[in-house]
Amino acid sequence: MKELGHSGIKQYEVRMMHYLIIIFSSVVLLFLGAFNTCEPTVRGQQSGENQQAERITAPARVQNLTYEVVNVYPHDPNAFTQGLVFHEGALYESTGLNGQSSIRKVDLQTGQVLKKVDVASQFFGEGLALFNGRAYQLTWQSQQGFIYELDSFHLINTFAYTGEGWGLTHDGRSLIMTDGTNRIRFLNPVNFTVERVINVYDGSGPVNNLNELEYIKGEIYANIWLTDRIARIDPQSGRITAWINLSGLLSPEDRQRPVDVLNGIAYDEARDRLFVTGKLWPKLFEIKLKGRSRSPRR
């Protein structure tokens, strides 16, 4: 009996082992099934996160703008406009060409030059910015800028920079400068060190020939040399947020005399007025921007 009892116990243990194996296998299968059931949800969540990231980083749409002429004012047809600023009811202008460069104050209504200081003939005048009671003027290839007392145009000092000087403006903190490439430099207005640089681009890639500048409502407006377009630029990313097409602004009659390209942007913040002109243009235009359409960046 003892031997039979021992055999029975062994059979019982074997059966229990079978049961445990079956139970364990079932649990494993249930777990795997649950994992497989949950996996699509996890992947779905990851897909949603990726889609959200794609939406965030997807190319933004660039606004295309045209214009409406509000007013037309006379402009010195001998002024090779390189920089233009509106300040306290008057225009301030930097003109270029060796032997013809100057800084001047101009009456908006009549185009009359109220004050003018010529630049030495070895310098080719370029961009202009008014900042903290001073006027800052770039030169093209001399790697030297001039600082004037604003009221008298008395030359206070000079400053140096590398590369060419094209356009100049400021954002209330830094001087903002172009050099004819797609780069925009932000300069410390005290020691003129480069604080940061942005590269300007649209959906087709880098946008070169950035010329005269104006800082308007938190964005940079830039003439594009040899074109009738102005780029509106995000000052943080360098991305172009809008193209402003100014083709047809100067009439065929006005183009019969020697004229050069569109260049010169000035903004009257107090009255929200935008002014544009060109090199050797006989007219200066107050314009209002008009939305046309939004096109995807390619």
C-alpha positions, 0 to 999 in steps of 0.5 A: 500500500505504501508503494501504491501510495507513493506511485499515486502521489507521483502521478498527482505531481505529474498532473499538477505539473501539466496543469501548471504548464498549461496555466503558465502557457495560457498566461504567456499567450494572454500577455502576448495577445494583450501586447499585440493588441496594444501595439497598434495604439502605441504606434498610432500615438507615435504616428500622431506625434510624428504628424504633429512634429511634421506640422510644426516643422512643415514649410510655412506659407509665404504671403504674396503682397502687392501695393496701392499708391497712396501719395507720390512725392518728388525725389532728387533724380541725382540721388543714388539712394542707398539708405532711407529713413523717416524721422520726425517728419523728414527723410534722411538719406544716404547716397552712393557712388564715389565722388557723389556720396552723401548723407542728407536730410530731405523735406518729404513734401518738396524733395528739397535737401535741407541739410547735406554732408558729402562723403570723401570721394574714396568712399562709396556711401551705403546703408543708413540707420538713425539710433540713439540720436546718431546717424550710422552710415556704411560704405560699400567696400572700404570696411568703414562706417561713419557715425554722425551727430544727428542734428548737425551731421557732425562726424563723431567717429568711425567704426570698422566691419568685415566684408562689404556694407550694403543695408543698415537698420536697427531693432532698438537694441542692435544695428542690423546689417547686410553685405550683399549675401543672404546673411544678416548681421546683428551688431552691438551699437557700442563696440560693433562686434557681431552679436549673431547672424541669420541666413535668409531663405525661402522655399527655394533656398538662400536669398542673396543680394539683400540690400537696403533695410527697414525694421517694421513691426518686428520684421525686417524688410529688405530690398533685393538688388536688381529686382522689384521685390522686397522681402519681409523677413523673420528676424529670429529664423531668417525665414521670408514671411512675405514677398512684396512685388513692386513692379510697375511702380515707376512709370515708363515715362519716368524710366525714359531718363537714366534710372537705376534699381528699386532701393530705399525703404522708410517707415513712419511709425507714428502714422503707419506710412510706408515709403519706397524709392529707387536709385536716381528715381525722380519720385518717392512713393507712399504705398499701402500693401495689399494681400494677394494670395498665399503660396506654399514654400517649395 
